[in-house]
């Protein structure tokens, strides 16, 4: 009988390797093996179960119109079943095999021939024994591997491997999609934080501009060089410079040094006079914001006109900061 499309059964009442009882002759053994193979095709059609499972011995016996002990004797003992039993078993096995897309593997005529051989063996009929041997030969031919079935089995296995590979790729793609979604979410949070910082910076600059604009607008530029003792910084000018330094210090303390320096650079170059700028530098030194002071001196000396740079240098020198005065002049010279 062909075994294409079947799963081997090991152990239990349908094990093909299960030993027969003593006294079972070869012809009956062949019939018993054929009966076991047909019983392995019987499946449960219970809708409450998952899949089409194999029947147990009691369920199979009930379906075949006998009891479990009688079925066991047909499969394992010398007892030979009736023709009606074989016809019913073959019919039920054919129906379940067709539903599962399998081949029953033995015709009813061949099955009845095995019964005839077993009966003749029991009666010591030489003709029946000869027929049994002939039937055995035919069964061996039927059990020979079918090239088409083997090719079909290989195709099924290849398709199964391909499905597993595609499923693995799909799982990998889904994981990558989840990772990218998380990255996009993190980038959105980063962009929102940057927008918040930009809004804070804009608001800070706007507030500074408003406060500085409120100060007297008619501040005359100090001449270069100025006469010793000439002071043109009034109280409001000093307040504006110190307020600028205070805001820059607050930004620097919160870890936003770049915003602090941008505020200082724009405030000194766009809003404050050279004298006020010198006061900003000395205030930064006093508050120990040396890095901001150094950066401001370098950028101011590099970008501003010579007259403004000289005015700031002179003011720094007169405030007792000759090193800063020299540094801003060196920055102007490049």
C-alpha positions as semicolon CSV with decimal commas, in nm:
position;residue;x (nm);y (nm);z (nm)
1;X;0,000;0,000;0,000
2;X;0,118;0,352;-0,078
3;X;0,218;0,567;0,216
4;X;0,207;0,898;0,034
5;X;0,050;1,181;0,237
6;X;0,040;0,981;0,565
7;X;0,212;1,040;0,894
8;X;0,362;0,727;1,055
9;X;0,192;0,615;1,375
10;X;0,421;0,494;1,650
11;X;0,279;0,333;1,960
12;X;-0,087;0,280;2,036
13;X;-0,338;0,044;1,879
14;X;-0,244;0,132;1,518
15;X;0,133;0,092;1,543
16;X;0,239;-0,108;1,231
17;X;0,524;-0,254;1,440
18;X;0,295;-0,385;1,711
19;X;0,350;-0,757;1,759
20;X;0,078;-1,007;1,668
21;X;-0,044;-1,265;1,913
22;X;0,114;-1,608;1,908
23;X;-0,036;-1,839;1,649
24;X;-0,109;-1,569;1,391
25;X;0,004;-1,710;1,055
26;X;0,170;-1,504;0,777
27;X;-0,147;-1,465;0,568
28;X;-0,339;-1,330;0,866
29;X;-0,046;-1,103;0,953
30;X;-0,065;-0,946;0,606
31;X;-0,439;-0,897;0,647
32;X;-0,388;-0,746;0,995
33;X;-0,131;-0,498;0,863
34;X;-0,370;-0,396;0,584
35;X;-0,649;-0,346;0,840
36;X;-0,423;-0,130;1,058
37;X;-0,329;0,084;0,757
38;X;-0,695;0,138;0,668
39;X;-0,784;0,224;1,030
40;X;-0,510;0,489;1,028
41;X;-0,708;0,670;0,756
42;X;-1,016;0,707;0,976
43;X;-1,057;1,062;1,108
44;X;-1,293;1,231;1,349
45;X;-1,544;1,478;1,204
46;X;-1,631;1,623;1,545
47;X;-1,666;2,005;1,495
48;X;-1,556;2,069;1,855
49;X;-1,207;1,932;1,791
50;X;-0,919;2,107;1,612
51;X;-0,836;1,943;1,279
52;X;-0,926;1,589;1,178
53;X;-0,766;1,371;1,445
54;X;-0,717;0,996;1,439
55;X;-0,994;0,790;1,599
56;X;-0,922;0,593;1,911
57;X;-1,001;0,221;1,918
58;X;-1,344;0,257;2,077
59;X;-1,450;0,529;1,829
60;X;-1,328;0,325;1,532
61;X;-1,507;0,011;1,654
62;X;-1,836;0,202;1,696
63;X;-1,806;0,346;1,348
64;X;-1,738;0,000;1,197
65;X;-2,026;-0,167;1,376
66;X;-1,834;-0,381;1,627
67;X;-1,689;-0,349;1,975
68;X;-1,333;-0,258;2,072
69;X;-1,233;-0,611;2,173
70;X;-1,361;-0,754;1,844
71;X;-1,171;-0,491;1,645
72;X;-0,854;-0,567;1,842
73;X;-0,883;-0,939;1,754
74;X;-0,923;-0,854;1,384
75;X;-0,604;-0,649;1,395
76;X;-0,382;-0,858;1,623
77;X;-0,528;-1,209;1,674
78;X;-0,587;-1,503;1,438
79;X;-0,953;-1,411;1,401
80;X;-1,050;-1,322;1,042
81;X;-1,321;-1,054;0,993
82;X;-1,626;-1,103;0,774
83;X;-1,653;-0,980;0,418
84;X;-1,913;-0,721;0,529
85;X;-1,672;-0,580;0,788
86;X;-1,397;-0,543;0,527
87;X;-1,634;-0,374;0,282
88;X;-1,748;-0,126;0,546
89;X;-1,392;-0,054;0,664
90;X;-1,274;0,001;0,307
91;X;-1,567;0,233;0,232
92;X;-1,510;0,446;0,545
93;X;-1,134;0,461;0,484
94;X;-1,186;0,568;0,121
95;X;-1,420;0,849;0,228
96;X;-1,181;0,990;0,492
97;X;-0,879;0,949;0,265
98;X;-1,051;1,147;-0,011
99;X;-1,144;1,424;0,236
100;X;-0,778;1,449;0,339
101;X;-0,648;1,436;-0,020
102;X;-0,488;1,093;0,030
103;X;-0,490;0,764;-0,155
104;X;-0,641;0,466;0,027
105;X;-0,360;0,254;-0,114
106;X;-0,543;-0,079;-0,160
107;X;-0,847;-0,181;-0,359
108;X;-1,141;-0,369;-0,210
109;X;-1,062;-0,663;-0,435
110;X;-0,704;-0,681;-0,302
111;X;-0,830;-0,655;0,056
112;X;-1,080;-0,937;-0,001
113;X;-0,798;-1,136;-0,164
114;X;-0,596;-1,105;0,158
115;X;-0,897;-1,239;0,347
116;X;-0,925;-1,533;0,107
117;X;-0,554;-1,605;0,150
118;X;-0,585;-1,597;0,530
119;X;-0,888;-1,831;0,519
120;X;-0,707;-2,072;0,288
121;X;-0,404;-2,060;0,514
122;X;-0,624;-2,160;0,805
123;X;-0,774;-2,449;0,600
124;X;-0,428;-2,545;0,462
125;X;-0,553;-2,487;0,104
126;X;-0,255;-2,490;-0,134
127;X;-0,450;-2,296;-0,395
128;X;-0,538;-2,027;-0,145
129;X;-0,178;-2,011;-0,029
130;X;-0,064;-1,969;-0,388
131;X;-0,320;-1,694;-0,435
132;X;-0,198;-1,531;-0,114
133;X;0,158;-1,529;-0,241
134;X;0,037;-1,373;-0,565
135;X;-0,155;-1,110;-0,370
136;X;0,156;-1,041;-0,162
137;X;0,350;-0,976;-0,481
138;X;0,085;-0,734;-0,601
139;X;0,087;-0,554;-0,267
140;X;0,464;-0,515;-0,283
141;X;0,425;-0,359;-0,625
142;X;0,162;-0,120;-0,486
143;X;0,392;-0,030;-0,197
144;X;0,675;0,058;-0,432
145;X;0,753;0,432;-0,423
146;X;0,559;0,632;-0,681
147;X;0,788;0,878;-0,869
148;X;0,503;1,125;-0,922
149;X;0,406;1,110;-0,555
150;X;0,768;1,156;-0,448
151;X;0,804;1,458;-0,677
152;X;0,482;1,603;-0,542
153;X;0,604;1,551;-0,186
154;X;0,930;1,732;-0,265
155;X;0,736;2,022;-0,418
156;X;0,518;2,045;-0,107
157;X;0,824;2,049;0,118
158;X;0,989;2,320;-0,095
159;X;0,675;2,532;-0,077
160;X;0,660;2,486;0,297
161;X;1,022;2,604;0,332
162;X;0,948;2,904;0,110
163;X;0,644;2,997;0,320
164;X;0,856;2,983;0,636
165;X;1,121;3,208;0,478
166;X;0,859;3,460;0,366
167;X;0,703;3,458;0,713
168;X;1,043;3,526;0,869
169;X;1,104;3,816;0,629
170;X;0,761;3,958;0,709
171;X;0,834;3,945;1,083
172;X;1,167;4,119;1,024
173;X;1,002;4,389;0,812
174;X;0,741;4,450;1,082
175;X;1,012;4,486;1,347
176;X;1,197;4,734;1,125
177;X;0,875;4,928;1,068
178;X;0,819;4,951;1,444
179;X;1,177;5,072;1,494
180;X;1,138;5,341;1,226
181;X;0,809;5,455;1,378
182;X;0,981;5,493;1,714
183;X;1,266;5,689;1,553
184;X;1,019;5,923;1,382
185;X;0,840;5,979;1,714
186;X;1,171;6,064;1,885
187;X;1,259;6,306;1,603
188;X;0,922;6,477;1,641
189;X;0,991;6,527;2,013
190;X;1,335;6,670;1,932
191;X;1,188;6,911;1,677
192;X;0,926;7,023;1,930
193;X;1,200;7,089;2,189
194;X;1,400;7,292;1,936
195;X;1,094;7,495;1,847
196;X;1,036;7,565;2,217
197;X;1,396;7,679;2,262
198;X;1,370;7,901;1,955
199;X;1,049;8,055;2,087
200;X;1,216;8,121;2,423
201;X;1,514;8,279;2,251
202;X;1,292;8,498;2,035
203;X;1,087;8,608;2,335
204;X;1,405;8,685;2,532
205;X;1,552;8,891;2,251
206;X;1,223;9,074;2,201
207;X;1,206;9,159;2,570
208;X;1,563;9,284;2,570
209;X;1,501;9,496;2,261
210;X;1,191;9,644;2,420
211;X;1,370;9,732;2,743
212;X;1,672;9,875;2,565
213;X;1,453;10,077;2,330
214;X;1,278;10,227;2,630
215;X;1,611;10,376;2,741
216;X;1,710;10,722;2,609
217;X;1,776;10,687;2,238
218;X;1,998;10,992;2,204
219;X;2,318;10,837;2,332
220;X;2,617;11,000;2,166
221;X;2,903;10,775;2,058
222;X;3,218;10,830;2,259
223;X;3,498;10,991;2,057
224;X;3,820;10,802;1,999
225;X;4,037;10,869;2,183
226;X;3,843;11,014;2,476
227;X;3,977;11,253;2,731
228;X;4,072;11,096;3,062
229;X;3,786;11,105;3,304
230;X;3,521;11,142;3,034
231;X;3,219;10,936;3,135
232;X;2,901;10,926;2,932
233;X;2,734;10,614;3,082
234;X;2,429;10,714;3,276
235;X;2,232;10,498;3,517
236;X;2,002;10,362;3,247
237;X;2,297;10,264;3,026
238;X;2,456;10,073;3,311
239;X;2,124;9,908;3,388
240;X;2,077;9,797;3,025
241;X;2,425;9,644;3,009
242;X;2,384;9,461;3,337
243;X;2,039;9,339;3,239
244;X;2,184;9,194;2,918
245;X;2,455;9,015;3,118
246;X;2,200;8,883;3,367
247;X;1,988;8,729;3,092
248;X;2,293;8,577;2,926
249;X;2,406;8,434;3,262
250;X;2,064;8,276;3,316
251;X;2,075;8,106;2,974
252;X;2,434;7,988;3,032
253;X;2,345;7,843;3,374
254;X;2,060;7,643;3,220
255;X;2,300;7,476;2,973
256;X;2,211;7,694;2,671
257;X;2,547;7,859;2,617
258;X;2,488;7,904;2,243
259;X;2,173;8,107;2,309
260;X;2,353;8,311;2,574
261;X;2,633;8,404;2,335
262;X;2,387;8,485;2,053
263;X;2,205;8,721;2,290
264;X;2,532;8,893;2,389
265;X;2,654;8,927;2,031
266;X;2,332;9,076;1,898
267;X;2,279;9,299;2,202
268;X;2,627;9,453;2,192
269;X;2,647;9,497;1,815
270;X;2,291;9,613;1,749
271;X;2,172;9,786;2,065
272;X;2,458;9,893;2,294
273;X;2,728;10,156;2,257
274;X;3,099;10,069;2,279
275;X;3,108;10,200;2,637
276;X;2,817;9,973;2,729
277;X;2,987;9,684;2,551
278;X;3,298;9,733;2,762
279;X;3,079;9,728;3,071
280;X;2,924;9,398;2,952
281;X;3,273;9,244;2,925
282;X;3,373;9,357;3,273
283;X;3,042;9,233;3,415
284;X;3,101;8,891;3,256
285;X;3,447;8,878;3,414
286;X;3,300;8,979;3,749
287;X;3,038;8,701;3,726
288;X;3,308;8,450;3,623
289;X;3,160;8,392;3,278
290;X;3,505;8,400;3,123
291;X;3,424;8,183;2,825
292;X;3,140;8,411;2,719
293;X;3,363;8,715;2,770
294;X;3,645;8,567;2,557
295;X;3,405;8,473;2,276
296;X;3,241;8,816;2,280
297;X;3,581;8,997;2,266
298;X;3,694;8,784;1,973
299;X;3,375;8,824;1,766
300;X;3,330;9,194;1,845
301;X;3,689;9,279;1,754
302;X;3,669;9,073;1,434
303;X;3,332;9,199;1,304
304;X;3,297;9,559;1,424
305;X;3,446;9,876;1,279
306;X;3,784;10,006;1,395
307;X;3,633;10,309;1,569
308;X;3,399;10,098;1,784
309;X;3,676;9,847;1,863
310;X;3,916;10,121;1,969
311;X;3,645;10,277;2,185
312;X;3,575;9,946;2,361
313;X;3,951;9,883;2,406
314;X;4,004;10,227;2,561
315;X;3,709;10,178;2,794
316;X;3,838;9,837;2,903
317;X;4,182;9,979;2,968
318;X;4,039;10,255;3,181
319;X;3,829;9,998;3,374
320;X;4,147;9,815;3,469
321;X;4,122;9,536;3,209
322;X;4,429;9,592;2,989
323;X;4,445;9,223;2,889
324;X;4,092;9,236;2,747
325;X;4,173;9,566;2,575
326;X;4,472;9,409;2,406
327;X;4,272;9,100;2,314
328;X;4,000;9,294;2,133
329;X;4,263;9,494;1,941
330;X;4,442;9,174;1,838
331;X;4,107;9,031;1,721
332;X;4,054;9,341;1,507
333;X;4,397;9,301;1,349
334;X;4,313;8,940;1,261
